[in-house]
Amino acid sequence: MSVPEIIRIPILPFNMVNAHLIKKDKGAILVDTGIPGSEKKIERVLRQHQLTFKDIELIIVTHAHTDHAGSAARIRERSGAPILAHKDDVDYYTRKVPMSYCTTSWVGKLFVKTPVPHEPYEAFEPDILLENAETMSLSDFGVEGVIRHTAGHTPGSIAVELTSEDVLVGDLVASGILIGGIAFTGHAIRPPFEDDPQTVSQELQRLVGSGFKRFHMGHGGPLGADEVMRHAESLRSLAAGRPVRGRLGHPVP
């Protein structure tokens, strides 16, 4: 198998919200689907790389927030590709339970009061469900790598770990300012919402310790391993109740 190309799909300007394509010699895997109505933006990037929706062989949704799962049902309809997700977020995907949000800063507290995080999307039942800590190989889709449960951001968050030392982590970490993106995208931050910073820290440390060097994410990025480890250590301090400080030594809320 050749090394796949990871292509960012900008859903909102300034890399504030991203989806990604894993492009192979033939076909592609789509990781996340953007907010509702993102089909045209995804189609535009597909065309730029001589692909169509029918070239998508698998749709991976990293978690149930509307900026990642919002167009999944429509893209499945257009591509015929199955949707893969984790069972612990399935009640959100099927809209049986409304999404809950644990804010991480004043940005999250303001953001959650806007309609954006609560924008409804078409309910869907994933075709392939991971359960608990099980992993799934991507070899049947022509890619060397696995999908793994990485809880902490939401109960059912997952990441795509490739043997190319690239990992697509959804919202396990963000970079930039505000919700992510815009500026200073080489600087890791917490996303506006995060269920369990201690679990996130453990997952990020595991990924860095496993040799992943490039972290691709839903807001901002990509980031290198050193910056991700710095962020993971700051989260560990936060979980332990110690002051968390940024690069300039200022307290981080």
MISEZA-362229 format. One record per residue: residue number from 1; x, y, z of N, C-alpha, C in turn. Coordinates in pm, 1 decimal. Example, Ala and Ser with C-alpha at 12.3 -4.5 7.8 and 13.67 -1.06 7.14 Angstrom:
# residues 2
NODE    nr        n.X        n.Y        n.Z       ca.X       ca.Y       ca.Z        c.X        c.Y        c.Z
NODE     1     1319.0     -569.0      780.0     1230.0     -450.0      780.0     1320.0     -330.0      780.0
NODE     2     1285.0     -225.0      708.0     1367.0     -106.0      714.0     1290.0        3.0      787.0
//
This chain:
# residues 253
NODE    nr        n.X        n.Y        n.Z       ca.X       ca.Y       ca.Z        c.X        c.Y        c.Z
NODE     1       83.9     -119.0        0.0        0.0        0.0        0.0       87.8      124.5        0.0
NODE     2       51.9      222.3      -80.9      127.4      347.6      -84.5       85.0      437.2       31.3
NODE     3      167.5      536.7       61.4      135.9      630.0      168.4       20.3      719.0      123.9
NODE     4      -89.8      724.0      198.3     -203.6      805.7      156.3     -175.1      954.3      175.5
NODE     5     -246.6     1035.7       99.0     -235.9     1181.1      111.6     -350.9     1231.1      198.9
NODE     6     -319.9     1314.4      297.8     -423.2     1371.7      383.9     -454.1     1512.0      334.6
NODE     7     -578.3     1533.2      295.2     -621.2     1658.3      234.2     -721.6     1725.9      327.2
NODE     8     -689.4     1848.1      366.2     -782.1     1922.9      451.3     -895.6     1979.3      366.3
NODE     9    -1017.5     1969.9      418.5    -1134.9     2029.4      354.9    -1181.9     2143.6      443.5
NODE    10    -1160.9     2268.6      404.1    -1205.4     2380.8      488.5    -1357.1     2396.9      482.0
NODE    11    -1420.7     2376.4      594.5    -1566.1     2390.4      601.9    -1604.5     2534.8      633.5
NODE    12    -1528.8     2598.0      723.1    -1544.6     2740.1      752.7    -1412.3     2810.8      724.2
NODE    13    -1414.6     2942.1      699.7    -1290.3     3013.9      667.1    -1186.3     3005.5      778.2
NODE    14    -1060.1     3027.2      738.1     -946.7     3036.5      831.4     -925.0     2908.0      910.2
NODE    15     -967.2     2794.0      851.5     -948.5     2663.1      915.5    -1018.6     2652.3     1051.0
NODE    16    -1124.1     2730.7     1068.6    -1199.4     2721.4     1194.1    -1267.4     2586.0     1209.5
NODE    17    -1312.8     2527.7     1098.8    -1372.0     2393.9     1099.5    -1318.2     2319.8      978.2
NODE    18    -1265.5     2200.4     1001.7    -1208.6     2119.5      894.6    -1270.8     1980.0      891.9
NODE    19    -1285.0     1926.8      771.4    -1298.4     1782.6      750.3    -1171.1     1739.7      677.1
NODE    20    -1152.1     1610.6      656.5    -1031.6     1563.5      588.5    -1063.2     1447.1      495.6
NODE    21     -987.1     1439.8      388.0     -986.7     1323.5      300.2     -856.7     1247.5      319.1
NODE    22     -866.3     1116.5      326.2     -748.9     1030.5      314.9     -752.7      974.4      173.9
NODE    23     -668.9     1029.3       87.1     -670.7      994.0      -54.7     -570.0      883.5      -82.5
NODE    24     -617.3      780.0     -148.9     -533.6      665.5     -184.2     -505.7      668.8     -334.2
NODE    25     -438.2      564.9     -383.1     -417.1      553.8     -527.9     -550.3      552.0     -600.7
NODE    26     -645.0      480.3     -544.8     -780.6      476.3     -599.0     -877.5      495.8     -483.6
NODE    27     -960.2      598.1     -491.9    -1061.3      621.0     -390.8    -1010.5      699.1     -271.6
NODE    28    -1099.5      716.2     -174.0    -1067.3      799.1      -57.7    -1156.1      760.7       59.4
NODE    29    -1110.6      798.8      177.4    -1188.6      788.7      300.9    -1214.6      931.3      348.2
NODE    30    -1337.2      959.7      385.0    -1373.4     1091.4      436.7    -1377.7     1086.0      589.1
NODE    31    -1306.1     1176.5      653.5    -1305.9     1184.8      799.5    -1375.8     1314.1      839.1
NODE    32    -1494.3     1299.5      896.5    -1584.4     1407.2      935.9    -1650.4     1472.3      815.2
NODE    33    -1764.1     1536.5      841.4    -1849.2     1581.6      731.0    -1893.0     1726.4      742.7
NODE    34    -1840.9     1799.6      842.3    -1874.5     1940.3      853.7    -2014.9     1965.0      905.7
NODE    35    -2052.1     2092.2      906.7    -2184.3     2133.5      951.5    -2289.1     2091.1      849.0
NODE    36    -2417.2     2093.3      883.6    -2520.6     2061.1      783.8    -2506.4     2150.0      660.6
NODE    37    -2519.1     2089.8      544.5    -2508.2     2164.4      419.6    -2367.4     2179.4      366.8
NODE    38    -2274.3     2097.8      412.1    -2134.6     2108.1      368.3    -2104.2     2028.1      243.0
NODE    39    -2204.5     1967.9      182.1    -2179.0     1879.7       68.5    -2107.0     1950.4      -46.8
NODE    40    -2145.7     2074.3      -76.9    -2083.4     2144.1     -189.9    -1937.0     2172.8     -164.0
NODE    41    -1903.0     2207.6      -40.6    -1762.7     2234.4       -8.4    -1679.9     2107.4      -19.0
NODE    42    -1735.5     1996.4       26.6    -1665.5     1869.2       15.9    -1653.9     1827.6     -130.0
NODE    43    -1760.0     1847.1     -207.4    -1756.6     1812.0     -349.2    -1652.2     1893.5     -424.3
NODE    44    -1637.9     2020.8     -388.1    -1539.1     2106.5     -454.1    -1398.0     2053.0     -434.4
NODE    45    -1366.7     2011.4     -312.9    -1232.9     1957.1     -286.7    -1215.2     1822.2     -356.1
NODE    46    -1318.7     1741.3     -357.5    -1311.3     1615.4     -431.9    -1276.3     1641.2     -578.5
NODE    47    -1343.1     1735.9     -640.5    -1317.4     1765.4     -781.8    -1175.8     1815.6     -804.3
NODE    48    -1123.9     1894.5     -710.6     -987.0     1944.8     -722.8     -885.4     1831.5     -727.1
NODE    49     -924.6     1717.0     -673.9     -834.1     1601.9     -670.3     -885.0     1488.2     -759.2
NODE    50     -963.6     1526.7     -861.3    -1014.2     1432.5     -961.9    -1093.6     1318.1     -898.1
NODE    51    -1174.6     1352.4     -799.7    -1257.6     1254.8     -731.4    -1402.9     1300.2     -733.0
NODE    52    -1493.1     1206.6     -709.4    -1634.9     1237.3     -692.6    -1683.1     1172.7     -562.4
NODE    53    -1807.4     1197.6     -526.1    -1862.1     1133.9     -407.5    -1855.1      981.4     -417.4
NODE    54    -1867.9      926.8     -539.0    -1866.4      782.3     -556.7    -1729.4      721.0     -528.1
NODE    55    -1625.9      806.6     -520.8    -1492.2      756.5     -485.9    -1472.1      743.2     -335.0
NODE    56    -1565.8      794.9     -256.2    -1556.6      779.9     -110.9    -1599.4      638.5      -73.9
NODE    57    -1511.1      566.1       -8.2    -1537.6      426.7       27.8    -1582.2      410.8      172.7
NODE    58    -1551.7      508.9      255.9    -1587.1      501.2      397.6    -1599.1      642.4      451.6
NODE    59    -1698.2      664.4      537.1    -1716.9      792.3      606.5    -1694.3      766.7      755.2
NODE    60    -1592.5      830.0      810.1    -1562.5      817.3      952.4    -1607.2      945.7     1021.5
NODE    61    -1691.2      933.7     1121.8    -1734.1     1050.2     1199.5    -1667.9     1040.0     1336.3
NODE    62    -1581.9     1137.3     1368.7    -1502.7     1126.3     1491.0    -1584.7     1148.5     1617.6
NODE    63    -1691.8     1227.8     1608.6    -1780.4     1245.2     1723.9    -1906.8     1316.6     1679.1
NODE    64    -2000.7     1332.4     1772.1    -2138.0     1367.9     1734.5    -2168.2     1516.4     1729.3
NODE    65    -2071.1     1604.4     1751.0    -2099.4     1747.3     1739.9    -2138.7     1782.9     1597.0
NODE    66    -2221.5     1884.7     1583.8    -2282.4     1915.9     1454.7    -2181.0     1956.3     1348.1
NODE    67    -2063.9     2010.3     1388.1    -1964.5     2050.4     1288.9    -1881.7     1932.8     1238.7
NODE    68    -1907.6     1813.5     1289.8    -1838.3     1692.9     1243.8    -1934.9     1592.6     1182.1
NODE    69    -2054.5     1585.7     1236.8    -2153.1     1487.5     1191.2    -2263.4     1548.6     1106.4
NODE    70    -2260.4     1679.9     1086.3    -2374.8     1750.6     1029.9    -2419.2     1708.7      891.8
NODE    71    -2325.7     1667.3      806.0    -2361.6     1630.6      668.8    -2345.8     1481.6      642.3
NODE    72    -2328.9     1402.2      747.4    -2300.0     1260.0      728.6    -2410.4     1186.8      653.3
NODE    73    -2535.8     1209.5      692.5    -2645.9     1136.9      629.0    -2655.9     1169.9      480.7
NODE    74    -2639.8     1297.6      446.0    -2650.0     1338.4      305.5    -2533.4     1283.9      222.6
NODE    75    -2414.7     1282.8      280.9    -2299.8     1233.9      205.0    -2307.4     1083.0      188.5
NODE    76    -2358.8     1013.5      286.7    -2381.9      869.7      268.3    -2479.4      845.5      153.9
NODE    77    -2582.0      926.3      147.9    -2681.3      912.1       41.1    -2618.7      933.5      -96.5
NODE    78    -2529.2     1031.2     -108.1    -2469.1     1064.0     -237.3    -2355.5      969.3     -274.6
NODE    79    -2286.6      916.3     -174.8    -2169.7      833.1     -204.1    -2197.3      683.6     -200.3
NODE    80    -2294.9      644.4     -119.7    -2318.9      502.5      -97.8    -2221.2      440.4        0.8
NODE    81    -2133.1      521.7       60.3    -2032.7      471.0      152.5    -2092.6      450.9      291.2
NODE    82    -2046.5      350.3      363.8    -2094.3      331.1      500.7    -2036.8      435.6      595.2
NODE    83    -2109.3      462.3      702.4    -2064.2      552.4      808.1    -2012.8      469.1      924.8
NODE    84    -1893.5      502.6      972.7    -1835.5      437.8     1089.3    -1829.5      537.8     1204.0
NODE    85    -1869.7      494.0     1322.2    -1865.8      579.5     1440.8    -1858.0      489.9     1563.4
NODE    86    -1857.3      551.2     1681.2    -1849.8      474.2     1805.4    -1985.5      469.4     1873.3
NODE    87    -2012.6      356.1     1934.5    -2142.1      332.0     1995.6    -2175.6      432.7     2105.3
NODE    88    -2073.8      484.2     2175.0    -2101.4      572.3     2288.8    -2156.3      708.6     2249.4
NODE    89    -2153.5      741.6     2120.8    -2216.9      865.4     2072.8    -2341.9      837.9     1990.0
NODE    90    -2383.0      712.3     1979.7    -2487.7      677.8     1884.0    -2622.0      741.9     1917.4
NODE    91    -2653.0      761.3     2045.5    -2780.5      824.3     2079.4    -2786.3      969.6     2033.6
NODE    92    -2670.9     1032.4     2018.7    -2666.7     1168.0     1963.2    -2685.5     1164.4     1812.2
NODE    93    -2621.2     1067.5     1745.9    -2634.9     1056.5     1600.0    -2780.0     1030.6     1559.9
NODE    94    -2848.1      947.8     1637.4    -2987.2      914.3     1605.3    -3085.3     1018.0     1658.1
NODE    95    -3032.0     1119.0     1728.7    -3110.3     1229.9     1784.6    -3205.8     1184.2     1894.3
NODE    96    -3175.1     1070.5     1956.1    -3256.1     1025.6     2068.8    -3229.9     1110.7     2192.7
NODE    97    -3109.0     1163.0     2202.4    -3066.3     1241.7     2318.2    -3003.7     1370.8     2266.8
NODE    98    -3038.2     1486.6     2323.8    -2973.1     1610.5     2280.8    -2827.7     1614.8     2326.3
NODE    99    -2742.4     1674.4     2243.7    -2600.3     1684.0     2275.2    -2580.3     1771.0     2398.3
NODE   100    -2489.7     1730.2     2486.9    -2454.4     1811.3     2602.9    -2314.1     1867.5     2582.5
NODE   101    -2284.9     1979.3     2651.1    -2158.3     2048.9     2628.3    -2095.1     2088.5     2760.7
NODE   102    -1970.8     2050.1     2779.2    -1890.7     2097.2     2892.6    -1795.0     2202.4     2839.1
NODE   103    -1817.5     2326.3     2874.9    -1737.1     2434.7     2819.3    -1599.2     2438.6     2886.0
NODE   104    -1499.9     2488.2     2810.5    -1361.6     2488.9     2857.9    -1309.9     2628.3     2891.6
NODE   105    -1379.5     2733.0     2849.8    -1329.7     2869.7     2869.6    -1443.8     2967.2     2844.5
NODE   106    -1412.1     3096.7     2853.6    -1513.4     3197.5     2823.5    -1560.1     3187.5     2679.0
NODE   107    -1472.3     3142.1     2588.9    -1512.2     3124.6     2449.0    -1623.7     3020.8     2439.4
NODE   108    -1603.4     2907.2     2506.3    -1706.0     2804.2     2504.5    -1835.9     2849.9     2568.1
NODE   109    -1824.2     2925.8     2677.1    -1945.6     2974.3     2745.6    -2027.3     3067.8     2656.7
NODE   110    -1957.4     3150.2     2577.3    -2028.0     3236.2     2481.9    -2079.5     3156.5     2362.8
NODE   111    -1995.3     3066.8     2313.4    -2028.7     2990.1     2193.3    -2151.6     2903.0     2215.1
NODE   112    -2162.3     2842.6     2334.3    -2273.0     2751.6     2359.5    -2406.6     2825.7     2365.5
NODE   113    -2402.1     2958.0     2384.9    -2525.2     3036.9     2387.8    -2572.7     3076.2     2247.8
NODE   114    -2491.5     3051.3     2146.6    -2529.7     3081.1     2008.8    -2601.6     2960.2     1949.3
NODE   115    -2669.9     2977.0     1837.1    -2738.9     2862.2     1775.6    -2644.9     2760.9     1711.5
NODE   116    -2519.8     2799.2     1685.2    -2431.3     2716.0     1602.8    -2410.2     2575.1     1659.0
NODE   117    -2369.4     2559.4     1786.4    -2345.4     2423.0     1835.2    -2470.7     2336.0     1838.8
NODE   118    -2585.5     2401.3     1842.2    -2711.9     2328.2     1856.9    -2782.9     2307.0     1723.0
NODE   119    -2717.5     2343.1     1613.5    -2782.2     2330.3     1482.5    -2817.7     2184.3     1456.6
NODE   120    -2944.5     2154.7     1434.6    -2983.1     2014.7     1415.8    -2933.2     1959.6     1282.4
NODE   121    -2901.7     1832.8     1282.7    -2865.0     1766.5     1157.2    -2951.2     1643.3     1138.6
NODE   122    -2953.4     1594.8     1016.1    -3035.5     1478.7      983.4    -2986.8     1357.6     1061.9
NODE   123    -3077.5     1296.6     1136.8    -3040.3     1180.5     1217.5    -2995.5     1065.1     1129.0
NODE   124    -2903.2      986.0     1180.3    -2857.8      868.8     1105.9    -2812.8      760.3     1203.0
NODE   125    -2821.6      637.8     1157.0    -2770.8      521.8     1229.8    -2641.4      480.0     1162.1
NODE   126    -2528.4      483.9     1231.0    -2403.2      440.9     1167.4    -2412.0      296.4     1118.4
NODE   127    -2344.3      268.5     1008.3    -2343.9      133.9      951.5    -2245.1       42.9     1023.3
NODE   128    -2136.1      102.0     1071.8    -2032.3       26.7     1142.0    -2011.8       94.4     1276.8
NODE   129    -2026.6       18.6     1383.5    -2014.1       74.6     1518.1    -1898.5        8.2     1592.4
NODE   130    -1803.8       89.6     1637.1    -1704.9       40.5     1731.9    -1767.7       37.7     1870.3
NODE   131    -1725.6      -57.5     1951.9    -1774.8      -66.4     2088.9    -1657.9      -70.7     2186.2
NODE   132    -1674.6       -3.9     2298.9    -1574.5       -3.9     2405.0    -1438.8       37.1     2347.9
NODE   133    -1333.7      -39.9     2375.6    -1198.7       -2.7     2332.2    -1153.7      -80.0     2208.5
NODE   134    -1247.1     -142.1     2137.5    -1205.4     -218.3     2020.0    -1152.2     -125.6     1910.5
NODE   135    -1065.4     -180.8     1826.6    -1010.5     -107.1     1713.9    -1057.2     -172.4     1584.6
NODE   136    -1043.4      -98.3     1476.0    -1075.7     -153.6     1344.5     -965.1     -119.1     1247.3
NODE   137     -914.5     -218.7     1178.5     -812.4     -197.2     1076.7     -875.6     -136.0      952.9
NODE   138     -797.6      -49.5      886.2     -842.6       10.7      760.7     -788.4      -63.2      638.5
NODE   139     -728.7     -179.5      661.0     -665.7     -251.6      549.6     -766.3     -290.3      442.2
NODE   140     -890.2     -320.7      481.1     -991.5     -355.7      381.1    -1025.6     -237.6      290.8
NODE   141     -988.9     -116.8      333.8    -1013.2        3.5      254.0     -884.0       55.4      190.6
NODE   142     -780.9      -28.3      191.6     -657.3        6.2      123.5     -568.7      104.7      195.7
NODE   143     -583.3      115.0      326.6     -504.8      209.8      405.1     -441.1      135.7      522.6
NODE   144     -315.2      163.6      550.3     -247.8      103.8      664.4     -271.4      190.9      787.4
NODE   145     -352.7      140.9      876.5     -385.1      216.4      996.6     -505.3      156.5     1065.9
NODE   146     -541.0      216.1     1179.9     -655.0      167.2     1257.2     -738.8      284.8     1305.1
NODE   147     -861.8      253.8     1339.9     -951.2      349.2     1406.3     -963.6      303.8     1550.6
NODE   148     -951.5      399.3     1643.2     -948.2      364.6     1784.6    -1035.0      461.7     1865.7
NODE   149    -1098.3      409.6     1969.0    -1174.8      492.3     2061.9    -1080.4      582.7     2139.3
NODE   150    -1107.9      713.0     2139.8    -1026.6      810.9     2212.8    -1121.3      902.8     2289.7
NODE   151    -1179.0      852.0     2395.4    -1276.6      927.8     2473.4    -1211.2     1049.0     2537.1
NODE   152    -1295.0     1139.1     2586.0    -1245.9     1257.3     2655.7    -1311.5     1383.6     2604.3
NODE   153    -1320.4     1395.2     2471.9    -1390.4     1510.6     2415.6    -1540.7     1486.1     2423.1
NODE   154    -1585.8     1373.3     2370.5    -1721.3     1322.0     2391.2    -1706.1     1174.9     2430.0
NODE   155    -1812.2     1112.3     2478.9    -1798.7      971.2     2518.6    -1752.3      880.4     2404.5
NODE   156    -1796.9      908.6     2282.9    -1767.2      820.3     2171.4    -1670.1      876.1     2069.4
NODE   157    -1582.0      964.6     2110.1    -1483.8     1018.6     2015.6    -1387.9      909.0     1969.3
NODE   158    -1347.4      917.3     1842.1    -1252.9      821.6     1785.4    -1145.5      897.0     1707.7
NODE   159    -1032.6      830.0     1684.4     -923.0      886.2     1606.4     -881.1      785.7     1500.8
NODE   160     -820.0      837.0     1394.6     -769.9      754.2     1284.6     -617.6      757.1     1291.0
NODE   161     -556.2      643.4     1321.4     -412.2      633.1     1341.3     -349.6      563.0     1220.8
NODE   162     -265.7      634.8     1147.5     -206.8      582.4     1024.8      -60.2      545.0     1047.3
NODE   163      -13.3      445.2      974.9      126.3      404.6      988.7      222.4      507.3      929.5
NODE   164      170.3      606.5      859.9      252.5      716.1      808.7      292.9      813.6      919.1
NODE   165      254.5      785.7     1044.1      279.7      870.2     1161.4      190.1      993.2     1163.6
NODE   166       81.9      987.9     1086.7      -24.0     1088.3     1090.2     -139.1     1033.4     1172.5
NODE   167     -205.8     1122.0     1247.2     -324.7     1081.6     1321.1     -428.3     1192.3     1307.7
NODE   168     -551.4     1153.2     1279.8     -663.2     1246.0     1267.8     -746.5     1232.2     1393.8
NODE   169     -749.6     1338.3     1474.4     -799.8     1326.9     1612.0     -932.1     1398.2     1637.0
NODE   170     -997.1     1449.3     1532.2    -1122.0     1521.0     1557.9    -1097.7     1642.6     1644.1
NODE   171    -1162.6     1648.3     1761.4    -1148.4     1761.3     1853.5    -1075.2     1722.3     1982.1
NODE   172     -990.4     1621.0     1975.5     -912.8     1585.9     2094.1     -819.8     1699.9     2133.1
NODE   173     -780.8     1780.7     2035.1     -702.7     1901.4     2057.4     -738.4     1996.9     1944.1
NODE   174     -724.3     2127.0     1968.2     -742.9     2228.0     1864.5     -618.6     2316.0     1863.0
NODE   175     -613.1     2408.6     1767.3     -502.5     2504.3     1767.9     -550.5     2636.3     1710.1
NODE   176     -484.3     2745.1     1751.0     -522.9     2877.3     1703.7     -583.0     2960.7     1814.8
NODE   177     -686.6     3036.5     1781.8     -752.9     3120.9     1880.7     -903.6     3098.3     1873.8
NODE   178     -973.8     3142.5     1975.8    -1119.6     3128.2     1987.0    -1156.9     2980.5     1973.3
NODE   179    -1240.1     2941.8     1875.3    -1276.0     2799.9     1864.2    -1167.0     2719.7     1795.3
NODE   180    -1064.6     2787.5     1744.8     -955.7     2722.7     1672.3     -943.2     2781.1     1533.5
NODE   181     -823.3     2766.1     1476.1     -797.2     2825.4     1346.6     -771.3     2974.1     1359.3
NODE   182     -791.3     3047.6     1253.1     -783.1     3193.6     1242.4     -638.9     3242.2     1247.2
NODE   183     -567.8     3222.9     1359.0     -430.4     3270.6     1375.0     -361.7     3186.4     1481.4
NODE   184     -227.7     3192.1     1484.0     -148.1     3117.0     1582.0     -182.7     2967.9     1579.0
NODE   185     -197.6     2914.6     1459.0     -244.1     2776.7     1446.6     -137.0     2673.4     1481.8
NODE   186      -15.2     2718.0     1510.9       85.3     2626.4     1561.7       79.4     2608.6     1712.0
NODE   187      -15.5     2676.1     1777.2      -27.6     2672.2     1923.3     -151.1     2592.1     1962.3
NODE   188     -130.6     2484.3     2038.2     -241.1     2397.3     2078.7     -327.0     2463.8     2184.6
NODE   189     -457.2     2444.1     2173.9     -553.1     2492.9     2272.3     -658.0     2385.4     2297.4
NODE   190     -735.6     2403.4     2402.2     -851.4     2318.2     2422.1     -961.4     2362.7     2326.4
NODE   191    -1038.7     2271.0     2271.8    -1156.4     2312.1     2195.2    -1257.3     2377.1     2288.8
NODE   192    -1359.2     2443.3     2236.0    -1454.8     2512.2     2324.6    -1529.5     2418.5     2417.9
NODE   193    -1540.3     2289.9     2379.9    -1610.4     2191.9     2463.3    -1520.0     2070.1     2483.6
NODE   194    -1527.4     2013.7     2604.5    -1443.4     1898.3     2635.6    -1497.8     1833.0     2761.9
NODE   195    -1529.4     1704.5     2753.4    -1591.7     1636.8     2867.3    -1493.5     1610.1     2980.8
NODE   196    -1373.8     1562.0     2949.3    -1283.8     1510.5     3052.6    -1138.5     1539.6     3016.2
NODE   197    -1080.9     1651.1     3065.2     -943.9     1686.5     3027.1     -840.5     1582.4     3068.3
NODE   198     -863.1     1511.6     3178.3     -766.8     1410.2     3219.7     -759.7     1296.5     3117.9
NODE   199     -875.1     1251.1     3071.3     -877.2     1145.3     2970.4     -816.4     1193.8     2839.8
NODE   200     -847.3     1317.1     2801.0     -787.2     1373.5     2679.8     -635.4     1375.7     2692.0
NODE   201     -585.3     1420.1     2807.5     -440.9     1423.8     2830.2     -379.5     1285.5     2813.2
NODE   202     -442.2     1185.0     2871.4     -389.7     1048.6     2861.8     -386.9     1000.5     2717.0
NODE   203     -493.5     1030.6     2642.5     -498.9      987.3     2503.5     -391.6     1057.3     2418.9
NODE   204     -373.9     1187.1     2439.2     -273.3     1260.2     2362.7     -132.9     1211.5     2396.9
NODE   205     -107.2     1186.2     2523.9       23.8     1133.6     2562.2       47.3      995.7     2501.2
NODE   206      -54.4      912.8     2498.2      -41.6      781.4     2436.0       -7.5      794.2     2287.8
NODE   207      -75.4      885.3     2219.6      -51.2      902.0     2076.7       90.3      951.6     2048.8
NODE   208      135.0     1049.3     2126.5      272.5     1097.2     2108.9      370.8      985.4     2141.0
NODE   209      345.1      913.1     2249.6      432.8      802.9     2287.7      433.5      689.4     2187.7
NODE   210      328.5      677.6     2108.1      320.8      573.4     2005.0      392.3      612.8     1876.3
NODE   211      444.5      735.7     1872.4      525.7      776.2     1758.0      456.1      860.8     1654.1
NODE   212      335.4      907.6     1683.4      267.2      992.9     1586.0      329.6     1132.1     1586.3
NODE   213      356.2     1182.3     1467.3      429.7     1308.0     1453.5      345.5     1422.9     1399.5
NODE   214      235.9     1392.1     1330.2      151.5     1496.7     1272.5        6.6     1472.8     1316.2
NODE   215      -49.4     1573.7     1381.2     -185.1     1565.3     1434.8     -276.1     1656.0     1352.5
NODE   216     -375.2     1595.8     1287.9     -471.4     1668.1     1204.9     -601.8     1677.5     1282.7
NODE   217     -663.4     1796.2     1281.9     -774.9     1819.8     1373.2     -887.1     1900.6     1308.7
NODE   218     -998.2     1904.8     1379.1    -1116.2     1972.1     1326.7    -1111.1     2122.5     1333.0
NODE   219    -1025.1     2178.2     1418.6    -1015.0     2323.6     1433.4     -867.5     2362.2     1435.2
NODE   220     -822.0     2428.9     1328.2     -681.5     2467.1     1320.4     -594.3     2352.6     1274.0
NODE   221     -466.0     2355.4     1317.9     -372.2     2249.5     1286.3     -319.0     2256.1     1144.4
NODE   222     -238.3     2155.8     1107.3     -194.2     2042.6     1189.8      -87.9     2083.0     1291.3
NODE   223      -66.1     1994.8     1388.3       31.7     2019.0     1493.7      134.8     1907.1     1497.0
NODE   224      256.5     1943.5     1543.3      359.5     1844.8     1565.2      349.1     1783.6     1703.7
NODE   225      422.6     1674.2     1723.3      413.7     1598.1     1847.1      458.0     1679.6     1968.8
NODE   226      561.7     1762.4     1955.5      611.4     1838.2     2070.7      505.3     1932.6     2126.1
NODE   227      435.9     2000.8     2036.5      332.2     2094.3     2081.5      213.7     2020.4     2141.0
NODE   228      179.9     1905.2     2084.8       70.5     1825.2     2141.2      107.6     1776.5     2281.0
NODE   229      233.5     1735.7     2299.6      275.4     1690.3     2432.1      273.1     1804.7     2533.3
NODE   230      313.2     1923.6     2491.0      305.8     2039.2     2581.1      162.3     2059.9     2627.3
NODE   231       70.2     2050.7     2533.1      -70.8     2069.7     2565.7     -120.5     1957.9     2657.3
NODE   232      -81.4     1834.4     2629.3     -124.6     1721.7     2711.8      -76.8     1737.9     2855.5
NODE   233       45.2     1786.4     2871.1       97.8     1807.0     3006.6       24.3     1919.6     3078.2
NODE   234      -17.1     2023.2     3004.7      -94.5     2130.7     3067.6     -231.0     2079.9     3111.3
NODE   235     -290.7     1990.6     3033.6     -418.5     1932.2     3073.1     -402.3     1844.6     3197.5
NODE   236     -291.6     1773.9     3204.8     -266.2     1690.9     3322.8     -256.8     1778.5     3448.1
NODE   237     -190.6     1892.7     3435.7     -182.7     1985.1     3548.7     -320.4     2038.4     3585.1
NODE   238     -400.9     2068.0     3483.6     -537.1     2115.7     3507.8     -618.0     2012.7     3585.1
NODE   239     -608.7     1887.1     3541.8     -683.8     1780.7     3607.8     -637.4     1760.8     3752.0
NODE   240     -509.4     1790.9     3778.1     -455.0     1776.0     3912.6     -480.4     1897.6     4000.4
NODE   241     -542.1     2002.0     3942.7     -574.0     2121.1     4018.8     -460.9     2219.6     4030.1
NODE   242     -353.7     2200.7     3949.0     -242.5     2294.5     3950.0     -266.0     2402.3     3845.9
NODE   243     -210.1     2522.6     3864.6     -226.8     2628.3     3764.2     -171.7     2584.8     3629.8
NODE   244     -245.3     2613.2     3524.8     -203.1     2581.1     3389.6     -155.7     2708.7     3323.0
NODE   245      -37.1     2705.5     3266.5       18.4     2826.2     3205.8       51.0     2801.9     3059.2
NODE   246       27.3     2904.2     2977.5       56.1     2897.5     2835.3      200.4     2925.0     2807.2
NODE   247      231.9     2940.8     2680.6      369.8     2959.5     2638.9      433.2     3083.9     2698.4
NODE   248      352.8     3187.8     2721.3      407.2     3313.1     2772.3      402.0     3320.6     2924.7
NODE   249      362.2     3212.5     2987.3      361.2     3207.5     3132.3      233.6     3258.1     3195.9
NODE   250      135.0     3295.4     3113.7       10.5     3348.2     3169.2      -82.9     3234.3     3204.2
NODE   251     -162.6     3247.2     3311.5     -258.1     3140.8     3346.0     -355.7     3117.1     3232.1
NODE   252     -391.0     2990.6     3213.8     -489.0     2952.0     3112.3     -616.4     2914.6     3184.9
NODE   253     -734.1     2968.6     3144.4     -857.2     2937.4     3216.2     -899.7     2791.5     3196.2
//
